[in-house]
Amino acid sequence: MKIALDAMGGDFAPQAAVAGALLAAERLAGKATIVLIGQEDAVRPLLPTTGFAPGAFEFVPASQVIEMGEHPTKAYQQKQDSSIAVGYRLLHSGEVEAFCSAGSTGAMLVGAMFTVKTVPGVLRPAIANFVPKLNGEFGILLDVGANAECKPEMLEQFGELGSLYAQYVLGVAHPRVGLMNLGEEEGKGTALTQAAHQLLKINPHIDFVGNLEGRDLFNGKAHVVVCDGFTGNILLKMAESVYEILAEKNMHDPFFDRFNYEAIGGSPILGINDNAIIGHGRSTPMAVGNMLVQGYNMAASGIVDQIKATFKS
């Protein structure tokens, strides 16, 4: 298996990206080759010449970089030799099984839509994120930023996508799905959440447990938490800030330590025809390494085939 990494993506690239690739190569030895994509004069000098088995790494040159401040659609169209565009072409052609980047989130979403495209039947892909649970498990929250405004049918599909991911990647036998709302009662919420509730309730592909309140995010009521991207992004950033505040105060707890984005590495894009993961812009080597391992696990699980089969039916 080959897992591609945008070596130019992130605030500390390419140094942090290459260092993270070395960490992942140790964990994936004999299982996967890591394909680094980037500017040759910046990346090649950082690659080790010894210490790794032959075939642990490959390098694919890309002369351009999409910067964080650029307009995602324009930059992706105009910079066809960027590390993100080259990565998606490798993914689309089947030369790699997953593509990871800590670069521009917007460009990663544009590349997903333009190059590998959405699974037929999926209205809009979603970015998912992992939620630590008090019982030691991880749940999944989606959407966390791809779709700030949603239709009820999109939230229903997020429930299906999240349920499939929880089952086939996280190993949850019977995932429970809940809808983030401002009250547990069925009639609570906006017109959007009220309509989405009715759709989720009758969806035969999921185990819908009803509305969730913010206090339910970390308990065991649901493995999959559904919301629009605006709400999800706020929840995600708030959880990250809790970890950062505790770390600044030198307060550590096994549960809250799992809020650290580095331990997960990235957020998968669900609903597209291949495996793509977006990392945090400030990703450290540890975060990049975990993102690559997550990409391997996602590809090995066959989750995309499961999504295709579900939405085809």
N, C-alpha and C positions, 0 to 999 in steps of 0.2 A: 504494500500500500504506500502511496505517496501523499504527503500532506504539505501543502504550499503555505509559505509565510511571506507576507509583504514586509521585507526587511527595511523598507524606508518609512513604514507607518509608525506613528507615535512621537511623543515629545522628545524621547531619548534615543530615537533611531539614528543610525543603524546599530549602535553599540548594544543597547538593551535588547533589541530584536535578535541579534546574533547570539548574545549571551543566553537568552531564553531558549533559543534553538538548541544550544549545546546541552542545556538542562533536559530538554525534552528528548533529545537523541539518546541520552543515557537511559531514560525510562522506557523508550520505545525501541531499544536495541533489538534487532532481529524481527521487529514487527513492521516498522515503517521507515521510509526515507523522507527526510525533510528537504523540501525544495525551497531555497531562498531566492527571492525575486528582488532585484534592485540595481542600483548603479554600480557598475563593476569596480570602479576605483575606490568606492566607499565600502563595499561589502567584502570583496575577495580578500583584502589584507587581514580581515578579522576572522576568517575561517581557519580552523586548526588544520595543520598538516599531518599531525600524528595524534594518536590516542583514541581514535574512533575506527570502527570497522569500515572497510571499503563499501561504498554505497550508502553510508549513513546520511550524506548530504549531496545535494545537487544544486547548481547555481544556474539561474536563468536571468540574463541581463534585461534591464528596463531602464531606459535613459531618462525618463521623466518621473516627477513626483507630484501628486495632487496635494496641495497644502491645505491645512485645516480651514483657512479663511476663504478659500475659493468657492465659487458657486458650484455645487456638486454636479449638476447636469452639464453645464458648459464645460467644466474642467474634464469630466469623463469623456465627453464627445471630442474635445480638442486635444486631449493628451492620451492618445491611443497607445503610446508606448510608456505609459505610467505603470508603476508597480501594481496598482489596483486593477487596471484594465488588462494587463498581461496575466495577472492571477486569475481573473474571471475567464479569460480565453482558455487557459490551461484547464480550468474546471469544466467549462462547457465542452471541450474536446475530449474529456475523459482521461487526460494525461495525469491529473491528480484527483484524489477522491474527496479532498476538503481544502478550503482556502480560508486562511485566517489573516486578519489585519487589525492593527491598533490605529490605523489611519482614519481619514475622514469618514464619519458615520454616514453622512449624506451620500458620498461617493460610493460607499459600499452598498447602500440601498439602491442607488441608481444602477450600479453594475449588476446587481441581482435582478432587477426588473428588466434591464435592456439585454443582458447577455444570457444568463441561465433561465430567466423568465419564471413566471409564477406557475405553479401546478394548475392545470385546467380545473376549473370549478372553485378555486380559491379566489375570493374577491380582492384581498390585499394581504401580503405577507405581514407577519408580526415579528417584532424583536422580543425575545423571551429573556428572562433573568431568573436566577436561582434564589430561593428564599429559605433561609435556615429555619427549621422547625424545632420547637422545644423538646421534642422526643428524639432529636438527633438526626432526623432525616432532612432531606432537602425537598422543597416544593418548587413550583414554577409560577412565575408571574408574567402575564402578557396581556396587552402590549405595553412596552416600556418606552416607546418613543417614535415608532415608525408612523403611527396614525393618530395624530392629535385629536382629530374628529372622526367619529365612527358612525356607521349605521347599525341597527340592531342585528342584522344578518352577519355583519363582520364580527361582532362580539360572540355570536353563536359559534362561528367558525374558529375563533380564538380558543373557545372551550374545547373544540374537537382537536385542534392542533396541539394544545397543551396536554390534553389527555393522552394522545398518542406518544408525545415525547416522554411524559412521565412513565408510561408503561414500557416503552421499548428502549429508552436510554437510561432513565433513573431506576428502572426495575420495579416499579410499583404495580402490583398485580391488578388492582382494581382502583384506579385513580378517582378520587372525588373532586368534583368541579364546583366552584362557588363563584358568584358574581359580586364584585366589590360594589357596595352601595352605602347609603347613609342610614340604613336601618334593615333589620332582619325580615320585617314583614313583607309579604309579596307585593303589596301595593305601594311600597315606598320608592322614592327616587324620582329621577327625571323621566321624561317621555322615552328617552333612549333606554335607560336601564329597565323601565317597566316593560317595554316591548321586547328587549333582549331576554328578560326573565322568562317570558312566555315561550319564546323560541327554545331556550335552553331546557326548559321544563319538559318539552315533548320530544327533544332530540334523542333518538334511540341509541346513538353511538356513545353517549356519555352518562355518567352517574352524577346528576346534578343535585346538589344539596341545598340550593337556594341562595339567598342573599348573604353576603358577609359584611361585617363592619370592619373598620380599620384595626380594631383590637384582635381580629381573627387572622391577621396576616401571618403570624408566627405560631399559632396553635395548630392542632391536628384536624380542625374541622374540614379543611379541603387541601388536597395536594396541588390543585391547579386554581389559581386566582385570576379571574378574567376582569379586565378593565380597558378603557380607552388609553391611548398612548400618553395623553396629557396627564391623566391621573397616575398611570403607572410610572411615568418618569419622576413625578413628585415623590411617590412612595419610595422609589429606588434611591433617589438622591438623599432623602431623609434618612433612610437606613444606613447609607454610606457615612453620613455626617455623624450618626450616633457612634459608629466605630471610631471615627477620627477624633471625636471629642474625648471618648474614653481613653484612646491611645495617648492623646496629649496630656491627660491627667494621670497617665501611667497606671490606668486601671485595666485589668485584664480578667476575662471570664471566658471559659471555653465556648459558651453559646455566642457571646458577642464577638469573639474572635473570628467566628465564621461569617461575619458581615464583611470581612476584608475582601475586596474585589480580587486581590492577588491570588487568593486561594481557589477561585473559580477560573479566572483568566479572561472570560469573554461571554458574550451573549449570542446565542444562535439566531439566525434568521429562519423562521419557520414558514413554510408554505411556498418555497421556491423549489426548483427542480434539482437542486444539489445541496451540498453541505457547505455553508458559509458561516463564519463566526466573527463578530465585531468585538475588538478589545477596547479597553479604556485608553484614552489618549495618552495618559501618563503611565502607561504600563511599564512595570519593572521587568527585569529578566524572569523573576518568579512568575509573574502574571503571564508573560508570553509563553513560558514553558507549559504552564497549566492550560493555556488556551490551545496550544498544539495537541496536548494529550486529549483535551476535550474534543478537538476536531477528529482525532483518531477514533475515539469512542463513539462519536456520532456517526461516522462513516461505517464503522464496524457493526453498528446496531441495525443498519438498514432502514432507518427511520424515514428517509425520503420515499422509499418504495412503499412503506406502510401508509404514508400520507397520500401518495398517488392512488393506491388501491382504494382507500376510504373515500376519497372525493370522486373517483371514477364511478363508484357505486351509488 
